[in-house]
Amino acid sequence: SYLSMIGASATAIGFISGLGELLGYSLRLLFGRIADRTGRYWLLTIIGYVLDIVAVPLLGLVGPHGWILACVLISVQRIGKAIKKPSKDTIMSFAATQERVGRSFAIQELLDQIGAFLGPLFLYLIMLFQSDEESYSAYSICFLFLAIPALACLGMLLLTKRKFPNPDRFEPE
């Protein structure tokens, strides 16, 4: 609805949604190969997260007629996911060898689902208090507020990298 509100047609929304998904899934193969060849799992994970979590708050700054820029940011966000996912999963698989593998992936999935629930709830509460604002302003404020959990996520990621710089060493010989 945000893209429609800032001037995108239904065709443009459908196209960018499909293109974003195509990029997000097809590029994972490429970035998985890059991660395997270089062994730079943390670097790719951090680059992917930065693109992923910075693009969304920037949607709040595109302007009331900035649907083209918004579509670019949505594509950048999907590309960020494609960059981070193979490396993040590889790091997770290394760490999971120290714990029970099923339990480790279950914890990761639980945390992901908690975020998937709390994110929209957080935005609902923000919009609830913005009821007197025009819709565009309410959406912009919501997107900008998403910078808070984005920065927290990035901070935790960098802290984890510092604490565990070589996750491949978790693997038993």
Backbone bond lengths (Angstrom), bond angles and torsions (degrees), N, CA, C in turn:
res aa  C-N    CA-C-N  psi(-1)  N-CA   C-N-CA  omega(-1)  CA-C   N-CA-C  phi
1 S - - - 1.452 - - 1.528 111.44 -
2 Y 1.338 116.96 -29.76 1.468 119.82 178.74 1.527 110.82 -64.33
3 L 1.329 116.69 -44.96 1.470 119.16 179.54 1.525 110.97 -61.06
4 S 1.313 116.40 -40.66 1.458 120.43 177.93 1.531 110.63 -63.15
5 M 1.311 115.50 -41.54 1.461 121.00 -178.52 1.528 111.98 -63.67
6 I 1.332 117.15 -31.81 1.469 119.40 -178.16 1.524 112.44 -97.12
7 G 1.334 117.09 13.64 1.453 120.46 168.09 1.512 117.47 110.76
8 A 1.319 119.65 0.81 1.461 120.40 -179.91 1.520 110.02 -77.88
9 S 1.322 115.70 140.70 1.463 120.47 177.02 1.532 109.01 -79.78
10 A 1.305 116.03 166.79 1.467 120.78 177.47 1.529 110.07 -60.97
11 T 1.310 116.95 -37.34 1.466 121.22 178.22 1.521 110.67 -63.21
12 A 1.318 117.04 -46.32 1.467 121.08 179.76 1.526 110.82 -63.14
13 I 1.318 116.63 -41.18 1.470 120.58 179.39 1.521 110.42 -63.71
14 G 1.326 116.84 -44.93 1.461 120.54 178.23 1.518 111.63 -63.22
15 F 1.330 116.51 -42.01 1.459 120.45 -179.56 1.518 111.16 -64.31
16 I 1.335 117.31 -48.81 1.463 119.94 -176.49 1.524 110.75 -68.64
17 S 1.320 117.45 -33.15 1.470 119.68 176.52 1.522 110.47 -64.26
18 G 1.325 116.17 -46.24 1.465 120.32 178.63 1.518 112.23 -66.02
19 L 1.326 116.85 -43.28 1.458 121.11 179.21 1.529 110.31 -63.11
20 G 1.315 116.60 -42.90 1.464 120.38 179.24 1.521 111.91 -60.04
21 E 1.322 116.07 -44.21 1.471 119.54 178.36 1.526 111.11 -66.01
22 L 1.335 116.52 -41.56 1.464 120.25 178.00 1.529 110.72 -59.31
23 L 1.326 116.63 -48.65 1.459 120.70 178.67 1.526 111.19 -61.96
24 G 1.323 115.42 -44.76 1.458 120.74 -176.53 1.513 113.86 -61.69
25 Y 1.314 117.25 -35.15 1.464 120.05 -178.64 1.524 112.81 -94.77
26 S 1.311 118.89 -40.49 1.468 119.88 -175.49 1.525 112.06 -72.16
27 L 1.309 117.86 -34.22 1.461 119.87 -179.79 1.526 113.05 -73.22
28 R 1.318 117.60 -13.69 1.472 119.79 177.25 1.520 111.27 -61.20
29 L 1.321 116.99 -36.16 1.462 120.43 178.06 1.526 109.97 -61.46
30 L 1.323 116.81 -47.21 1.459 121.23 179.27 1.531 111.09 -60.91
31 F 1.331 116.59 -49.51 1.462 119.13 -176.41 1.522 112.49 -73.31
32 G 1.313 118.16 -24.45 1.460 121.03 171.61 1.518 110.67 -65.58
33 R 1.325 116.14 -42.48 1.473 120.30 177.58 1.524 110.84 -65.85
34 I 1.323 116.57 -41.92 1.473 120.17 178.10 1.524 109.92 -61.66
35 A 1.320 117.33 -43.29 1.464 120.91 179.38 1.522 110.99 -61.92
36 D 1.322 116.96 -43.77 1.464 120.42 179.84 1.525 111.71 -65.41
37 R 1.308 117.46 -41.80 1.468 120.48 -177.59 1.524 112.55 -71.45
38 T 1.325 116.41 -37.04 1.471 119.13 -175.27 1.525 112.79 -93.94
39 G 1.335 116.85 -27.68 1.464 119.93 -175.00 1.522 112.76 70.91
40 R 1.316 116.85 13.51 1.474 121.51 -178.11 1.520 110.07 -92.53
41 Y 1.302 116.15 59.18 1.466 121.99 -174.91 1.529 111.97 -62.30
42 W 1.327 116.67 -44.47 1.461 118.73 -178.89 1.523 111.24 -65.70
43 L 1.321 116.99 -43.51 1.460 119.85 -178.74 1.526 110.85 -59.41
44 L 1.320 116.37 -48.11 1.466 119.68 -179.99 1.526 111.61 -66.00
45 T 1.316 116.75 -37.40 1.469 119.93 178.15 1.525 110.50 -63.39
46 I 1.327 116.20 -45.13 1.469 120.00 -178.58 1.530 111.05 -67.33
47 I 1.324 117.31 -43.93 1.477 119.79 177.54 1.526 110.14 -59.36
48 G 1.323 116.53 -45.54 1.460 120.63 179.48 1.514 112.60 -61.54
49 Y 1.340 115.92 -44.91 1.464 118.88 178.82 1.515 111.17 -63.63
50 V 1.321 118.05 -41.76 1.468 120.15 -179.47 1.528 109.77 -59.66
51 L 1.332 116.76 -48.61 1.468 119.09 178.84 1.524 111.46 -61.93
52 D 1.319 116.11 -43.59 1.458 121.90 -177.04 1.523 111.77 -63.90
53 I 1.320 116.84 -50.96 1.469 118.92 -171.36 1.524 113.99 -88.93
54 V 1.317 118.19 -14.32 1.465 119.66 176.44 1.530 110.97 -86.23
55 A 1.329 116.62 -32.74 1.468 119.98 -177.08 1.526 112.24 -63.25
56 V 1.312 117.73 -37.41 1.471 119.85 -175.48 1.530 112.26 -67.89
57 P 1.343 120.54 -50.44 1.468 118.00 177.05 1.528 113.26 -60.73
58 L 1.334 116.61 -30.05 1.468 119.17 178.72 1.526 112.32 -65.48
59 L 1.325 117.39 -19.22 1.468 119.88 175.61 1.530 111.12 -59.57
60 G 1.315 116.58 -26.18 1.458 120.33 178.52 1.516 113.76 -71.36
61 L 1.320 117.11 -10.22 1.464 120.89 -177.12 1.521 113.96 -109.20
62 V 1.337 118.60 5.01 1.463 120.30 -173.01 1.524 114.26 -73.52
63 G 1.288 118.28 -18.33 1.462 120.16 -179.76 1.517 111.60 92.14
64 P 1.322 116.55 160.10 1.466 120.85 -174.51 1.524 114.94 -67.28
65 H 1.321 118.45 -12.65 1.469 121.05 177.73 1.535 110.63 -126.59
66 G 1.319 116.20 25.09 1.463 120.75 -174.28 1.513 114.68 -96.30
67 W 1.318 116.63 40.61 1.461 118.89 -175.17 1.525 112.95 -65.29
68 I 1.323 118.46 -29.93 1.476 119.82 178.94 1.527 109.61 -67.68
69 L 1.317 116.81 -46.02 1.465 120.24 176.98 1.533 110.47 -62.59
70 A 1.318 117.46 -39.04 1.467 120.88 177.48 1.529 110.28 -61.47
71 C 1.316 116.90 -40.77 1.475 120.20 178.15 1.524 111.22 -64.48
72 V 1.328 116.76 -38.50 1.471 120.32 176.20 1.525 109.78 -63.26
73 L 1.324 117.38 -44.59 1.468 120.79 -179.82 1.526 111.68 -63.81
74 I 1.315 117.15 -37.17 1.463 120.08 177.04 1.531 109.72 -64.29
75 S 1.310 116.87 -41.30 1.467 120.56 177.35 1.526 111.09 -65.06
76 V 1.328 117.35 -41.53 1.470 121.34 177.60 1.527 110.08 -61.56
77 Q 1.316 116.67 -40.82 1.466 120.42 178.99 1.521 110.54 -61.65
78 R 1.320 117.47 -43.01 1.470 121.39 179.27 1.527 111.52 -67.45
79 I 1.328 116.90 -37.39 1.463 120.31 176.32 1.525 109.97 -65.24
80 G 1.326 116.30 -39.51 1.468 120.09 175.82 1.522 111.68 -57.95
81 K 1.315 116.38 -42.23 1.469 119.87 176.49 1.519 110.94 -62.15
82 A 1.327 116.77 -39.84 1.466 120.67 179.63 1.523 111.46 -65.30
83 I 1.314 117.14 -35.84 1.462 120.78 179.75 1.521 110.76 -70.84
84 K 1.334 117.06 -44.19 1.461 120.03 -172.74 1.521 114.52 -79.91
85 K 1.307 117.99 -33.40 1.466 120.93 -168.55 1.530 114.29 -58.85
86 P 1.344 120.61 -50.90 1.469 118.56 -179.18 1.528 112.56 -62.58
87 S 1.330 117.10 -41.60 1.467 120.21 -179.13 1.516 111.37 -69.53
88 K 1.317 116.54 -41.50 1.468 120.28 178.65 1.523 110.47 -61.95
89 D 1.317 116.72 -43.71 1.461 119.98 179.42 1.529 111.54 -66.17
90 T 1.330 116.62 -34.36 1.461 119.95 177.38 1.527 110.40 -67.11
91 I 1.323 117.13 -45.90 1.460 120.87 176.48 1.521 109.69 -58.16
92 M 1.315 115.48 -43.76 1.464 120.40 179.46 1.530 110.77 -61.64
93 S 1.323 116.93 -40.13 1.467 119.10 -179.63 1.527 110.86 -67.00
94 F 1.338 117.72 -36.59 1.467 120.33 175.85 1.526 110.22 -62.97
95 A 1.317 116.26 -47.64 1.465 120.75 -178.69 1.521 111.23 -65.65
96 A 1.311 116.77 -33.33 1.468 120.69 -177.32 1.520 112.19 -66.17
97 T 1.333 118.04 -21.28 1.464 119.39 179.03 1.528 111.66 -69.12
98 Q 1.325 118.02 -19.75 1.460 121.61 177.46 1.526 111.71 -82.20
99 E 1.270 116.64 -25.67 1.464 123.49 176.47 1.511 106.78 -112.43
100 R 1.294 115.46 -171.24 1.468 117.98 172.17 1.525 107.29 -78.85
101 V 1.307 116.42 132.70 1.461 122.31 -172.48 1.528 110.99 -60.91
102 G 1.313 117.37 -49.32 1.463 120.30 -179.77 1.510 111.79 -59.66
103 R 1.320 116.06 -42.02 1.466 120.44 -179.89 1.539 110.22 -64.69
104 S 1.319 116.89 -42.06 1.460 120.63 -179.11 1.521 111.71 -61.48
105 F 1.329 116.44 -45.74 1.458 119.45 179.75 1.533 111.30 -70.41
106 A 1.335 116.88 -31.18 1.463 120.09 176.51 1.529 110.66 -66.18
107 I 1.320 116.97 -40.17 1.469 120.68 177.76 1.527 109.62 -64.38
108 Q 1.328 116.55 -43.79 1.466 119.89 178.12 1.527 110.47 -59.28
109 E 1.313 117.09 -45.43 1.467 121.07 -179.43 1.528 110.98 -65.82
110 L 1.338 117.40 -40.00 1.459 121.16 177.68 1.525 110.65 -59.98
111 L 1.329 116.54 -47.47 1.464 120.08 179.55 1.527 111.35 -62.89
112 D 1.320 116.61 -37.91 1.462 121.02 177.55 1.528 110.54 -62.92
113 Q 1.307 117.04 -43.50 1.467 120.99 -179.20 1.523 111.84 -71.07
114 I 1.326 117.51 -33.54 1.471 119.96 174.87 1.522 109.13 -61.61
115 G 1.338 116.51 -44.06 1.462 120.41 176.94 1.515 112.07 -63.40
116 A 1.332 116.27 -38.87 1.469 120.46 179.36 1.526 111.21 -66.04
117 F 1.317 117.39 -26.71 1.466 121.16 177.37 1.529 110.82 -85.31
118 L 1.334 116.82 -46.87 1.461 119.97 -174.86 1.528 112.87 -70.22
119 G 1.340 117.77 -32.13 1.465 120.59 179.59 1.523 112.38 -58.02
120 P 1.335 117.43 -57.46 1.467 118.57 178.14 1.540 113.21 -62.67
121 L 1.330 116.98 -34.57 1.469 119.63 177.53 1.528 109.83 -63.55
122 F 1.316 116.72 -44.06 1.456 123.10 177.42 1.530 110.11 -57.71
123 L 1.319 116.77 -46.19 1.463 120.69 -179.85 1.524 112.14 -68.41
124 Y 1.323 116.62 -36.00 1.460 120.27 176.45 1.526 110.17 -60.20
125 L 1.327 116.11 -45.39 1.462 119.69 -179.22 1.532 111.16 -64.15
126 I 1.313 116.65 -38.94 1.468 119.51 177.59 1.525 110.09 -64.25
127 M 1.331 116.98 -45.89 1.468 120.04 -179.93 1.525 111.60 -66.26
128 L 1.312 117.03 -31.75 1.456 121.22 178.91 1.525 110.70 -59.85
129 F 1.336 116.01 -38.44 1.455 120.44 -179.61 1.527 112.61 -87.50
130 Q 1.326 117.41 -1.21 1.453 122.61 178.39 1.528 111.17 -108.00
131 S 1.308 117.47 20.31 1.464 120.51 -172.39 1.527 113.55 -60.60
132 D 1.325 117.61 -25.19 1.452 119.01 179.62 1.532 112.27 -84.57
133 E 1.315 116.96 -9.34 1.461 121.57 179.42 1.529 109.98 -81.21
134 E 1.315 116.12 157.77 1.454 119.11 172.00 1.526 107.55 -69.99
135 S 1.292 117.88 156.32 1.459 122.23 -173.94 1.523 113.01 -58.70
136 Y 1.329 117.62 -41.94 1.460 119.59 -179.70 1.521 110.56 -58.53
137 S 1.325 117.57 -45.59 1.465 121.41 -179.66 1.517 110.91 -63.36
138 A 1.320 117.03 -39.99 1.463 120.31 179.74 1.527 110.41 -63.26
139 Y 1.324 117.00 -43.97 1.470 120.38 177.36 1.526 110.65 -63.08
140 S 1.314 117.05 -44.09 1.469 120.56 -179.25 1.516 110.91 -59.67
141 I 1.320 116.30 -44.15 1.464 120.47 178.82 1.527 110.39 -62.59
142 C 1.316 116.79 -41.93 1.468 120.56 178.27 1.524 111.24 -60.60
143 F 1.327 116.70 -48.38 1.465 119.43 -179.91 1.521 111.18 -61.74
144 L 1.329 117.14 -40.49 1.458 119.96 179.61 1.528 111.27 -66.92
145 F 1.325 118.02 -36.65 1.465 121.01 177.42 1.529 111.39 -64.95
146 L 1.314 117.20 -24.36 1.468 119.88 178.52 1.526 111.85 -67.17
147 A 1.323 117.42 -11.05 1.463 119.76 174.63 1.530 110.80 -65.80
148 I 1.323 118.04 -27.10 1.473 121.04 -179.03 1.529 110.93 -64.45
149 P 1.346 119.86 -57.05 1.468 117.55 177.58 1.534 112.11 -67.04
150 A 1.325 117.43 -26.87 1.473 119.84 177.98 1.520 110.23 -63.92
151 L 1.324 116.99 -45.61 1.466 120.33 178.80 1.524 111.18 -67.15
152 A 1.328 117.04 -37.98 1.465 119.88 176.77 1.520 110.81 -62.35
153 C 1.321 116.66 -42.79 1.463 122.14 178.10 1.525 110.88 -61.47
154 L 1.307 116.23 -46.80 1.456 120.46 -179.72 1.529 110.54 -63.82
155 G 1.324 116.99 -40.73 1.463 120.60 177.51 1.522 112.04 -61.24
156 M 1.336 116.88 -44.59 1.467 120.38 178.22 1.521 111.14 -64.77
157 L 1.322 116.82 -37.95 1.456 120.66 178.87 1.532 110.63 -63.14
158 L 1.322 117.43 -46.19 1.458 121.06 -179.98 1.521 111.45 -66.26
159 L 1.328 116.96 -37.61 1.467 120.98 176.22 1.530 111.00 -63.54
160 T 1.318 116.45 -41.92 1.462 121.11 178.96 1.524 110.47 -65.68
161 K 1.321 117.08 -40.43 1.470 120.48 178.23 1.521 110.16 -62.23
162 R 1.319 115.85 -41.81 1.462 119.59 179.83 1.525 111.63 -65.35
163 K 1.321 115.92 -38.36 1.464 120.28 -178.55 1.527 111.79 -74.81
164 F 1.332 117.02 -34.75 1.471 122.25 -177.64 1.531 109.65 -128.86
165 P 1.342 117.76 71.39 1.471 119.53 -174.69 1.532 114.01 -68.52
166 N 1.309 118.02 -22.12 1.469 121.33 -176.39 1.524 109.91 -126.37
167 P 1.310 117.67 76.55 1.468 119.59 -176.09 1.516 113.66 -64.40
168 D 1.343 116.97 -23.67 1.456 119.15 179.28 1.525 112.04 -65.22
169 R 1.318 118.51 -17.64 1.466 121.65 177.86 1.534 112.88 -74.17
170 F 1.336 115.53 -10.35 1.466 118.86 175.34 1.507 111.76 -70.37
171 E 1.336 116.62 -25.14 1.448 121.24 -176.45 1.527 110.55 -63.28
172 P 1.323 117.96 131.97 1.465 118.69 175.67 1.529 110.34 -68.92
173 E 1.314 116.40 148.15 1.463 119.21 -179.72 1.514 110.79 -79.65
